[in-house]
Amino acid sequence: MSKTILITGATDGIGLATAQVFAAEGHHLLIHGRNAAKLAATADVLRAVFGSGPVETFCADLSDLAEVASLGRAVRDAHDNLDVLINNAGVFKAAHPIAPDGQDVRFVVNTLAPALLTRMLLPILTQAGRIVHLSSAAQASVDLAAMAGARHLDAGAAYAQSKLALTIWSQALAVELGQAGPVTVAVNPGSLLATNMVRIGYGLAGNDIAIGADILHRAALSPEFSTATGRYYDNDSGQFARPHADASNPETVARVVAAIEARIAPMLG
């Protein structure tokens, strides 16, 4: 049965590889990218080479929360129902990590944008749907001052903290939504896969990107994730696992979630 699936950051890396898998199965794809020309070219290839299902494009810069909100509204205007949301887009090293307004781009793209987009799309996500957040094996205690732009971090610290923050938020969202769904899970797709992020950040060719595409496909559609709401899947070990210890500390979780919700609240609607 065809599903309607939105993938952010679908013009390269794991997002593109995952989109190719879904396209080959004939699903209705909504692909996001920040470069309009690259996005259009990606859609053409998906239609011509990988499948016959519909492919729609949505362009937005996820480092700008106003554009994230516009993206959410555009998807809601175009669709009454969404089966799967894959919050794949992320950033590790950035040429300009601090935005003009002083915000850390790594936290905005990796944490705040997926949280905001998820909130925007909850009204159309089906009860049996899935929300898949890209986490990482790299996780570190969240510095709320850094997330607010009041303290600057190096790339590694900002990335690890932003990924834990999203993992914590996914866990809290599951509690909020309850077993009625949709399912919300955080997934480490695999360490050091062959993405631009790994090539630029570490100077490595990386491991087979199909490893990441496979687990995102499973998280989105397979029965093994149907009751996994609130959990974290570590694809390095091939199993559900406990994320960083902070995700088990109620006070820490409450502080991180409150900070995220406060940042995205003005953009909702």
C-alpha atoms as one frame of an Amber mdcrd trajectory, in Angstrom:
protein
   0.000   0.000   0.000   1.403   3.377  -1.034   2.292   5.816   1.754   2.716
   9.577   1.657   6.207  10.256   2.983   8.034  13.530   3.637  11.830  13.441
   3.847  13.822  16.536   4.752  17.316  16.910   3.324  16.441  14.551   0.479
  18.787  15.884  -2.219  21.905  14.050  -1.076  23.323  11.653   1.491  21.100
   9.385   3.544  18.011  11.394   2.653  18.509  10.852  -1.070  19.375   7.170
  -0.643  16.232   6.684   1.440  14.091   8.562  -1.086  15.363   6.238  -3.816
  14.253   3.196  -1.821  10.774   4.609  -1.266  10.483   5.753  -4.885  11.332
   2.270  -6.119   8.399   0.980  -4.046   6.009   3.503  -5.593   5.300   5.611
  -2.526   4.075   9.205  -2.797   7.181  11.209  -1.974   7.413  14.742  -0.645
  11.078  15.715  -0.799  12.627  18.740   0.832  15.827  20.591  -0.013  17.223
  24.087   0.376  18.483  24.532  -3.214  15.605  24.800  -5.680  17.585  23.703
  -8.742  19.092  20.694  -6.979  15.687  19.795  -5.564  14.059  19.859  -9.002
  16.869  17.757 -10.497  16.529  15.214  -7.684  12.789  14.920  -8.274  13.358
  14.367 -12.006  15.793  11.525 -11.301  13.499   9.911  -8.742  10.616   9.963
 -11.224  12.624   8.752 -14.202  14.934   6.187 -12.668  13.691   4.874  -9.350
   9.921   4.666  -9.511   6.577   5.712 -10.860   5.039   7.148  -7.706   4.317
  10.879  -7.401   7.193  13.109  -6.287   6.547  16.614  -4.940   9.179  19.183
  -3.980   9.296  21.615  -1.069  12.122  24.146  -0.798  13.139  25.730   2.511
  16.233  26.740   4.463  15.919  24.912   7.767  18.370  27.269   9.453  15.550
  29.850   9.336  12.614  28.874  11.552  10.297  31.193   9.609  11.016  29.100
   6.509  10.473  25.903   8.495   7.046  27.174   9.529   6.281  28.083   5.902
   7.326  24.578   4.867   4.920  23.082   7.372   2.076  25.260   6.129   2.846
  24.391   2.487   2.700  20.667   3.224  -0.528  21.066   5.206  -2.091  23.094
   2.383  -1.182  20.403  -0.147  -2.137  17.336   1.888  -4.848  16.273   4.298
  -2.906  13.204   5.430   0.771  12.384   5.911   1.861   8.851   6.793   5.563
   9.332   7.481   7.757  12.290   8.392  11.502  11.671   8.302  13.426  14.549
   9.884  16.693  13.720   8.155  18.269  17.096   7.386  21.208  17.994   9.608
  24.442  19.921   9.788  27.792  19.229  11.445  30.324  21.732  10.148  28.996
  25.010   8.777  30.853  27.813   7.042  28.913  30.263   9.202  27.792  28.350
  12.317  26.366  31.442  14.003  23.388  33.004  12.245  23.008  36.807  11.929
  20.574  36.754  14.852  23.191  35.037  17.034  21.607  31.582  16.989  23.729
  28.454  16.568  22.865  26.980  13.178  23.629  23.443  14.390  20.936  23.636
  17.080  18.473  25.342  14.749  18.788  22.779  11.945  19.350  19.658  14.035
  16.917  20.281  16.902  14.570  23.214  16.536  13.657  22.764  12.875  12.570
  19.119  13.206  10.652  19.885  16.394   8.868  22.819  14.749   8.125  20.938
  11.536   6.763  18.008  13.515   4.478  20.286  15.519   3.283  21.941  12.316
   2.458  18.593  10.705   0.900  16.749  13.657  -2.625  17.744  12.530  -2.235
  15.780   9.288  -0.088  12.873  10.491  -2.172   9.716  10.522  -2.799   7.903
  13.789  -0.826   4.910  12.502   1.892   7.153  11.090   5.574   7.412  11.942
   7.833  10.327  12.835  11.500   9.422  12.435  14.106  11.782  13.874  17.745
  11.431  12.831  19.800  11.093  15.985  23.433  10.065  16.283  25.824   7.952
  18.314  27.379  11.307  19.188  25.328  12.620  22.117  26.310  15.033  24.883
  24.650  16.935  27.730  22.769  19.931  26.368  24.053  23.396  27.233  20.844
  25.414  27.223  22.768  28.669  26.954  24.414  27.395  23.775  21.071  26.272
  22.380  19.783  29.792  23.042  22.765  31.318  21.249  24.338  32.784  24.373
  27.424  30.555  24.256  29.306  29.292  21.217  30.483  25.702  20.831  32.786
  23.902  18.433  31.226  21.735  15.723  31.542  18.427  17.554  30.011  19.673
  20.781  27.165  21.497  19.066  26.347  18.483  16.908  26.368  15.989  19.791
  24.283  18.251  22.014  21.786  19.075  19.282  21.263  15.388  18.519  20.667
  14.505  22.164  18.243  17.420  22.455  16.215  16.065  19.523  16.309  12.545
  20.951  15.004  13.845  24.279  12.277  15.834  22.533  11.169  12.796  20.515
  10.920  10.815  23.747   8.832  13.540  25.397   6.576  13.840  22.359   5.831
  10.122  22.622   4.648  10.604  26.205   2.468  13.501  25.091   0.884  11.623
  22.188   0.488   8.318  24.007   0.039   4.936  22.408  -2.630   6.318  20.079
   0.202   7.555  17.892   1.668   8.506  15.615   4.860   6.690  16.578   7.845
   8.970  17.193  11.318   7.439  17.264  14.912   8.661  17.227  17.363   6.691
  15.101  21.123   6.678  14.847  21.375   5.593  11.180  24.961   4.426  11.545
  28.248   6.099  12.294  30.500   7.571   9.612  28.370   6.751   6.592  29.361
   8.023   3.149  27.704  11.437   3.364  28.925  14.934   2.590  28.769  15.596
   6.321  31.308  12.836   7.000  33.536  13.776   4.072  33.639  17.444   5.063
  33.678  16.903   8.806  36.127  14.033   9.056  37.819  13.741   5.663  36.635
  10.125   5.324  34.987   8.308   2.455  32.605   6.676   4.906  30.709   3.404
   5.110  27.996   2.192   2.735  25.195   4.742   2.791  22.662   1.970   2.158
  23.094   1.074   5.849  21.382   4.326   6.766  18.714   4.105   4.077  17.777
   0.599   5.195  17.199   1.514   8.830  15.190   4.632   7.932  13.036   2.512
   5.639  12.479   0.036   8.461  11.750   2.761  10.999   9.203   4.305   8.648
   7.339   1.190   7.560   8.326  -2.063   9.262   6.279  -3.764  12.016   9.304
  -3.827  14.352   8.865  -0.070  14.915   5.073  -0.069  15.219   5.221  -0.081
  19.039   8.564   1.702  19.418   7.255   5.155  20.184   9.594   7.149  22.409
  12.499   4.772  21.875  15.981   5.227  20.442  17.411   2.825  17.884  21.170
   2.503  17.570  22.011   1.113  14.145  25.652   0.671  15.100  24.633  -2.082
  17.494  21.556  -3.068  15.503  19.091  -2.735  18.367  16.966  -0.437  20.471
  19.196   1.068  23.132  19.339   3.665  25.846  20.442   7.082  24.656  22.686
   9.351  26.741  21.913   9.145  30.469  20.421  12.647  30.467  17.425  11.266
  28.573  16.542   9.283  31.718  16.757  12.266  34.068  13.264  13.775  34.438
  14.517  17.207  35.495  16.981  17.426  32.619  14.378  16.218  30.152  11.898
  18.814  31.388  14.415  21.637  31.040  15.501  20.644  27.538  11.951  20.137
  26.284  10.766  23.419  27.796  13.639  25.279  26.126  12.830  23.747  22.728
   9.111  24.420  23.040   9.739  28.028  24.077  11.917  28.597  21.004   9.467
  27.141  18.489   6.205  28.357  20.045   6.224  31.793  18.311   6.412  30.084
  14.906   3.484  27.717  15.334   0.234  28.340  13.590
